Amino acid sequence: MTRGISADPQKELERRKRQSEAQKGKHPSEETRRKIGEAKKGRIVSEETRRKMSTSHKKAKRRVKKLITP
């Protein structure tokens, strides 16, 4: 058995909930954000991934527009 993963589905759900609660309200520092940005620069993304990202962004834009308009 791998460390941190339970064979019991109920225990696994409880563990995930505890971890989620522990992370709520925490935000990465400016330094961490900069490091993440630097690590992602220059990455080559496949055409399929670009299409998926484009579709996702379009959907999000529509959702926001729908919330704003009365």
MOPAC internal coordinates of N, CA, C and O (Angstrom, degrees):
PM7 1SCF
backbone

  N    0.0000 0     0.00 0     0.00 0    0    0    0
  C    1.4480 1     0.00 0     0.00 0    1    0    0
  C    1.5247 1   108.27 1     0.00 0    2    1    0
  O    1.2310 1   121.42 1   -43.31 1    3    2    1
  N    1.3165 1   114.89 1   136.69 1    3    2    1
  C    1.4574 1   120.87 1   179.07 1    5    3    2
  C    1.5205 1   109.63 1   -76.49 1    6    5    3
  O    1.2310 1   121.01 1   -36.63 1    7    6    5
  N    1.3121 1   115.67 1   143.37 1    7    6    5
  C    1.4603 1   120.57 1  -179.42 1    9    7    6
  C    1.5300 1   110.84 1   -62.89 1   10    9    7
  O    1.2310 1   120.25 1   -49.37 1   11   10    9
  N    1.3413 1   117.12 1   130.63 1   11   10    9
  C    1.4459 1   121.56 1   176.07 1   13   11   10
  C    1.5143 1   114.62 1    91.61 1   14   13   11
  O    1.2310 1   120.10 1   171.81 1   15   14   13
  N    1.3233 1   117.41 1    -8.19 1   15   14   13
  C    1.4592 1   119.79 1   179.79 1   17   15   14
  C    1.5204 1   107.98 1  -116.94 1   18   17   15
  O    1.2310 1   121.18 1   -56.32 1   19   18   17
  N    1.3150 1   115.34 1   123.68 1   19   18   17
  C    1.4453 1   121.18 1  -177.55 1   21   19   18
  C    1.5246 1   110.44 1   -95.18 1   22   21   19
  O    1.2310 1   120.46 1   -32.72 1   23   22   21
  N    1.3337 1   116.72 1   147.28 1   23   22   21
  C    1.4532 1   121.38 1   176.65 1   25   23   22
  C    1.5274 1   110.15 1   -75.46 1   26   25   23
  O    1.2310 1   120.65 1   159.25 1   27   26   25
  N    1.3364 1   116.37 1   -20.75 1   27   26   25
  C    1.4591 1   121.32 1  -179.77 1   29   27   26
  C    1.5322 1   108.91 1   -85.64 1   30   29   27
  O    1.2310 1   119.84 1   -63.73 1   31   30   29
  N    1.3402 1   117.91 1   116.27 1   31   30   29
  C    1.4661 1   120.11 1  -177.91 1   33   31   30
  C    1.5288 1   113.43 1   -58.00 1   34   33   31
  O    1.2310 1   119.60 1   143.55 1   35   34   33
  N    1.3088 1   118.38 1   -36.45 1   35   34   33
  C    1.4612 1   121.35 1  -179.33 1   37   35   34
  C    1.5381 1   110.47 1   -65.10 1   38   37   35
  O    1.2310 1   120.63 1   136.97 1   39   38   37
  N    1.3301 1   116.40 1   -43.03 1   39   38   37
  C    1.4583 1   120.41 1   178.53 1   41   39   38
  C    1.5262 1   110.53 1   -64.70 1   42   41   39
  O    1.2310 1   120.83 1   142.74 1   43   42   41
  N    1.3365 1   116.02 1   -37.26 1   43   42   41
  C    1.4554 1   120.59 1   179.64 1   45   43   42
  C    1.5358 1   110.32 1   -63.89 1   46   45   43
  O    1.2310 1   120.00 1   137.63 1   47   46   45
  N    1.3148 1   117.61 1   -42.37 1   47   46   45
  C    1.4606 1   121.42 1   178.18 1   49   47   46
  C    1.5280 1   111.27 1   -63.76 1   50   49   47
  O    1.2310 1   120.82 1   139.64 1   51   50   49
  N    1.3227 1   116.05 1   -40.36 1   51   50   49
  C    1.4684 1   120.38 1   178.31 1   53   51   50
  C    1.5325 1   110.61 1   -64.61 1   54   53   51
  O    1.2310 1   120.70 1   138.26 1   55   54   53
  N    1.3344 1   116.27 1   -41.74 1   55   54   53
  C    1.4611 1   121.22 1   179.74 1   57   55   54
  C    1.5298 1   109.88 1   -62.55 1   58   57   55
  O    1.2310 1   120.50 1   135.00 1   59   58   57
  N    1.3207 1   116.65 1   -45.00 1   59   58   57
  C    1.4603 1   120.24 1   179.52 1   61   59   58
  C    1.5246 1   111.17 1   -62.12 1   62   61   59
  O    1.2310 1   120.62 1   139.66 1   63   62   61
  N    1.3200 1   116.41 1   -40.34 1   63   62   61
  C    1.4679 1   120.45 1  -179.93 1   65   63   62
  C    1.5345 1   110.25 1   -64.10 1   66   65   63
  O    1.2310 1   120.47 1   136.00 1   67   66   65
  N    1.3471 1   116.71 1   -44.00 1   67   66   65
  C    1.4657 1   120.56 1   178.35 1   69   67   66
  C    1.5292 1   110.76 1   -60.29 1   70   69   67
  O    1.2310 1   120.60 1   135.23 1   71   70   69
  N    1.3359 1   116.46 1   -44.77 1   71   70   69
  C    1.4597 1   119.88 1  -179.40 1   73   71   70
  C    1.5219 1   110.98 1   -64.95 1   74   73   71
  O    1.2310 1   120.67 1   140.17 1   75   74   73
  N    1.3262 1   116.32 1   -39.83 1   75   74   73
  C    1.4528 1   120.55 1   178.70 1   77   75   74
  C    1.5226 1   110.77 1   -61.82 1   78   77   75
  O    1.2310 1   120.43 1   133.72 1   79   78   77
  N    1.3218 1   116.79 1   -46.28 1   79   78   77
  C    1.4655 1   121.55 1   179.83 1   81   79   78
  C    1.5257 1   111.07 1   -62.60 1   82   81   79
  O    1.2310 1   120.46 1   143.10 1   83   82   81
  N    1.3214 1   116.73 1   -36.90 1   83   82   81
  C    1.4611 1   120.58 1  -178.33 1   85   83   82
  C    1.5333 1   111.19 1   -66.77 1   86   85   83
  O    1.2310 1   119.89 1   151.01 1   87   86   85
  N    1.3285 1   117.81 1   -28.99 1   87   86   85
  C    1.4637 1   121.66 1  -176.86 1   89   87   86
  C    1.5232 1   113.39 1   -90.17 1   90   89   87
  O    1.2310 1   119.66 1   165.01 1   91   90   89
  N    1.3141 1   118.25 1   -14.99 1   91   90   89
  C    1.4624 1   121.14 1  -176.70 1   93   91   90
  C    1.5231 1   110.88 1   -62.60 1   94   93   91
  O    1.2310 1   121.31 1   -44.12 1   95   94   93
  N    1.3210 1   115.10 1   135.88 1   95   94   93
  C    1.4560 1   120.76 1   178.41 1   97   95   94
  C    1.5152 1   113.89 1    86.97 1   98   97   95
  O    1.2310 1   119.91 1   172.55 1   99   98   97
  N    1.3253 1   117.78 1    -7.45 1   99   98   97
  C    1.4611 1   120.54 1   179.41 1  101   99   98
  C    1.5228 1   108.96 1   -91.92 1  102  101   99
  O    1.2310 1   120.63 1   -40.94 1  103  102  101
  N    1.3200 1   116.40 1   139.06 1  103  102  101
  C    1.4538 1   121.77 1   179.12 1  105  103  102
  C    1.5156 1   108.59 1  -128.83 1  106  105  103
  O    1.2310 1   120.40 1   -36.85 1  107  106  105
  N    1.3388 1   116.84 1   143.15 1  107  106  105
  C    1.4608 1   118.83 1   179.15 1  109  107  106
  C    1.5260 1   111.39 1   -66.53 1  110  109  107
  O    1.2310 1   120.80 1   -33.35 1  111  110  109
  N    1.3207 1   116.08 1   146.65 1  111  110  109
  C    1.4629 1   120.89 1   179.58 1  113  111  110
  C    1.5261 1   109.25 1   -70.32 1  114  113  111
  O    1.2310 1   120.79 1   -14.46 1  115  114  113
  N    1.3161 1   116.09 1   165.54 1  115  114  113
  C    1.4702 1   121.14 1   178.34 1  117  115  114
  C    1.5315 1   110.08 1   -59.07 1  118  117  115
  O    1.2310 1   120.93 1   140.76 1  119  118  117
  N    1.3244 1   115.82 1   -39.24 1  119  118  117
  C    1.4679 1   119.48 1  -179.98 1  121  119  118
  C    1.5190 1   110.55 1   -63.74 1  122  121  119
  O    1.2310 1   120.04 1   136.64 1  123  122  121
  N    1.3218 1   117.52 1   -43.36 1  123  122  121
  C    1.4595 1   121.61 1   179.52 1  125  123  122
  C    1.5172 1   110.06 1   -63.81 1  126  125  123
  O    1.2310 1   120.32 1   136.53 1  127  126  125
  N    1.3217 1   117.00 1   -43.47 1  127  126  125
  C    1.4582 1   120.82 1   178.98 1  129  127  126
  C    1.5225 1   110.84 1   -61.36 1  130  129  127
  O    1.2310 1   120.70 1   139.81 1  131  130  129
  N    1.3224 1   116.27 1   -40.19 1  131  130  129
  C    1.4727 1   120.28 1   178.69 1  133  131  130
  C    1.5204 1   110.62 1   -64.02 1  134  133  131
  O    1.2310 1   120.59 1   137.23 1  135  134  133
  N    1.3362 1   116.48 1   -42.77 1  135  134  133
  C    1.4642 1   121.12 1  -179.43 1  137  135  134
  C    1.5349 1   110.94 1   -63.91 1  138  137  135
  O    1.2310 1   120.61 1   138.55 1  139  138  137
  N    1.3198 1   116.44 1   -41.45 1  139  138  137
  C    1.4612 1   120.39 1   178.80 1  141  139  138
  C    1.5299 1   109.82 1   -63.29 1  142  141  139
  O    1.2310 1   120.93 1   136.36 1  143  142  141
  N    1.3348 1   115.82 1   -43.64 1  143  142  141
  C    1.4592 1   120.61 1   178.40 1  145  143  142
  C    1.5161 1   111.99 1   -60.21 1  146  145  143
  O    1.2310 1   120.76 1   135.68 1  147  146  145
  N    1.3311 1   116.14 1   -44.32 1  147  146  145
  C    1.4623 1   121.00 1   179.59 1  149  147  146
  C    1.5273 1   111.08 1   -63.27 1  150  149  147
  O    1.2310 1   120.56 1   140.43 1  151  150  149
  N    1.3370 1   116.53 1   -39.57 1  151  150  149
  C    1.4635 1   120.68 1  -178.74 1  153  151  150
  C    1.5253 1   111.36 1   -66.37 1  154  153  151
  O    1.2310 1   120.32 1   149.60 1  155  154  153
  N    1.3206 1   117.00 1   -30.40 1  155  154  153
  C    1.4600 1   120.48 1  -177.23 1  157  155  154
  C    1.5228 1   113.64 1   -87.75 1  158  157  155
  O    1.2310 1   120.06 1   165.37 1  159  158  157
  N    1.3097 1   117.49 1   -14.63 1  159  158  157
  C    1.4654 1   120.36 1  -179.02 1  161  159  158
  C    1.5209 1   110.32 1   -66.48 1  162  161  159
  O    1.2310 1   121.49 1   -42.90 1  163  162  161
  N    1.3319 1   114.75 1   137.10 1  163  162  161
  C    1.4546 1   119.86 1   176.70 1  165  163  162
  C    1.5200 1   114.74 1    84.07 1  166  165  163
  O    1.2310 1   120.15 1  -178.09 1  167  166  165
  N    1.3210 1   117.31 1     1.91 1  167  166  165
  C    1.4699 1   119.66 1   178.87 1  169  167  166
  C    1.5192 1   109.44 1   -68.84 1  170  169  167
  O    1.2310 1   120.91 1   -38.21 1  171  170  169
  N    1.3146 1   115.87 1   141.79 1  171  170  169
  C    1.4559 1   120.97 1   177.21 1  173  171  170
  C    1.5225 1   107.42 1   -97.67 1  174  173  171
  O    1.2310 1   121.14 1   -55.64 1  175  174  173
  N    1.3335 1   115.42 1   124.36 1  175  174  173
  C    1.4573 1   121.25 1  -177.69 1  177  175  174
  C    1.5232 1   108.11 1  -109.24 1  178  177  175
  O    1.2310 1   120.42 1   -44.46 1  179  178  177
  N    1.3393 1   116.80 1   135.54 1  179  178  177
  C    1.4589 1   120.87 1  -178.28 1  181  179  178
  C    1.5326 1   110.86 1   -68.08 1  182  181  179
  O    1.2310 1   120.67 1   -19.41 1  183  182  181
  N    1.3148 1   116.32 1   160.59 1  183  182  181
  C    1.4722 1   121.58 1   178.56 1  185  183  182
  C    1.5241 1   110.41 1   -60.43 1  186  185  183
  O    1.2310 1   120.45 1   140.83 1  187  186  185
  N    1.3198 1   116.74 1   -39.17 1  187  186  185
  C    1.4653 1   120.47 1   179.60 1  189  187  186
  C    1.5302 1   110.49 1   -60.88 1  190  189  187
  O    1.2310 1   120.82 1   135.08 1  191  190  189
  N    1.3202 1   116.04 1   -44.92 1  191  190  189
  C    1.4626 1   120.58 1   179.43 1  193  191  190
  C    1.5211 1   110.37 1   -64.44 1  194  193  191
  O    1.2310 1   120.38 1   139.65 1  195  194  193
  N    1.3329 1   116.87 1   -40.35 1  195  194  193
  C    1.4651 1   120.70 1   179.13 1  197  195  194
  C    1.5243 1   110.57 1   -61.37 1  198  197  195
  O    1.2310 1   120.65 1   139.00 1  199  198  197
  N    1.3477 1   116.36 1   -41.00 1  199  198  197
  C    1.4703 1   120.26 1   177.97 1  201  199  198
  C    1.5208 1   111.26 1   -63.25 1  202  201  199
  O    1.2310 1   120.77 1   135.83 1  203  202  201
  N    1.3192 1   116.13 1   -44.17 1  203  202  201
  C    1.4672 1   120.84 1   179.73 1  205  203  202
  C    1.5310 1   110.63 1   -62.01 1  206  205  203
  O    1.2310 1   120.61 1   136.30 1  207  206  205
  N    1.3285 1   116.44 1   -43.70 1  207  206  205
  C    1.4594 1   120.34 1   179.66 1  209  207  206
  C    1.5289 1   110.21 1   -63.83 1  210  209  207
  O    1.2310 1   120.44 1   138.24 1  211  210  209
  N    1.3169 1   116.76 1   -41.76 1  211  210  209
  C    1.4519 1   121.44 1  -179.84 1  213  211  210
  C    1.5230 1   110.52 1   -61.56 1  214  213  211
  O    1.2310 1   120.52 1   133.02 1  215  214  213
  N    1.3268 1   116.62 1   -46.98 1  215  214  213
  C    1.4642 1   121.30 1   179.24 1  217  215  214
  C    1.5209 1   110.49 1   -60.98 1  218  217  215
  O    1.2310 1   120.47 1   135.79 1  219  218  217
  N    1.3051 1   116.70 1   -44.21 1  219  218  217
  C    1.4555 1   121.67 1  -178.86 1  221  219  218
  C    1.5297 1   110.89 1   -62.36 1  222  221  219
  O    1.2310 1   120.45 1   136.04 1  223  222  221
  N    1.3369 1   116.74 1   -43.96 1  223  222  221
  C    1.4601 1   120.37 1  -179.52 1  225  223  222
  C    1.5231 1   111.31 1   -66.07 1  226  225  223
  O    1.2310 1   120.76 1   142.71 1  227  226  225
  N    1.3389 1   116.15 1   -37.29 1  227  226  225
  C    1.4635 1   119.79 1   178.40 1  229  227  226
  C    1.5260 1   110.69 1   -64.05 1  230  229  227
  O    1.2310 1   120.78 1   137.53 1  231  230  229
  N    1.3341 1   116.12 1   -42.47 1  231  230  229
  C    1.4663 1   120.41 1   178.87 1  233  231  230
  C    1.5320 1   110.55 1   -63.19 1  234  233  231
  O    1.2310 1   120.64 1   137.28 1  235  234  233
  N    1.3132 1   116.38 1   -42.72 1  235  234  233
  C    1.4666 1   120.44 1  -179.72 1  237  235  234
  C    1.5233 1   110.00 1   -63.91 1  238  237  235
  O    1.2310 1   120.29 1   139.93 1  239  238  237
  N    1.3102 1   117.06 1   -40.07 1  239  238  237
  C    1.4578 1   121.58 1  -179.82 1  241  239  238
  C    1.5300 1   109.83 1   -63.19 1  242  241  239
  O    1.2310 1   120.67 1   138.82 1  243  242  241
  N    1.3540 1   116.32 1   -41.18 1  243  242  241
  C    1.4658 1   119.88 1   178.48 1  245  243  242
  C    1.5189 1   111.02 1   -64.87 1  246  245  243
  O    1.2310 1   120.60 1   140.72 1  247  246  245
  N    1.3479 1   116.47 1   -39.28 1  247  246  245
  C    1.4652 1   120.26 1  -179.96 1  249  247  246
  C    1.5234 1   110.97 1   -62.67 1  250  249  247
  O    1.2310 1   120.59 1   137.28 1  251  250  249
  N    1.3190 1   116.47 1   -42.72 1  251  250  249
  C    1.4680 1   120.92 1   179.78 1  253  251  250
  C    1.5256 1   109.86 1   -65.46 1  254  253  251
  O    1.2310 1   120.71 1   135.62 1  255  254  253
  N    1.3220 1   116.26 1   -44.38 1  255  254  253
  C    1.4525 1   120.63 1  -179.85 1  257  255  254
  C    1.5258 1   109.99 1   -60.95 1  258  257  255
  O    1.2310 1   120.62 1   140.06 1  259  258  257
  N    1.3275 1   116.42 1   -39.94 1  259  258  257
  C    1.4592 1   121.58 1   179.85 1  261  259  258
  C    1.5315 1   110.97 1   -64.41 1  262  261  259
  O    1.2310 1   120.38 1   143.29 1  263  262  261
  N    1.3335 1   116.88 1   -36.71 1  263  262  261
  C    1.4639 1   121.26 1   179.31 1  265  263  262
  C    1.5262 1   112.08 1   -71.34 1  266  265  263
  O    1.2310 1   120.92 1   145.89 1  267  266  265
  N    1.3303 1   115.84 1   -34.11 1  267  266  265
  C    1.4619 1   120.17 1  -175.98 1  269  267  266
  C    1.5344 1   111.78 1   -77.37 1  270  269  267
  O    1.2310 1   120.35 1   136.91 1  271  270  269
  N    1.3286 1   116.93 1   -43.09 1  271  270  269
  C    1.4648 1   119.44 1  -176.67 1  273  271  270
  C    1.5219 1   110.54 1   -73.81 1  274  273  271
  O    1.2310 1   120.40 1   -42.44 1  275  274  273
  N    1.3313 1   116.84 1   137.56 1  275  274  273
  C    1.4653 1   120.34 1  -178.03 1  277  275  274
  C    1.5180 1   112.85 1   -75.86 1  278  277  275
  O    1.2310 1   120.10 1   180.00 1  279  278  277

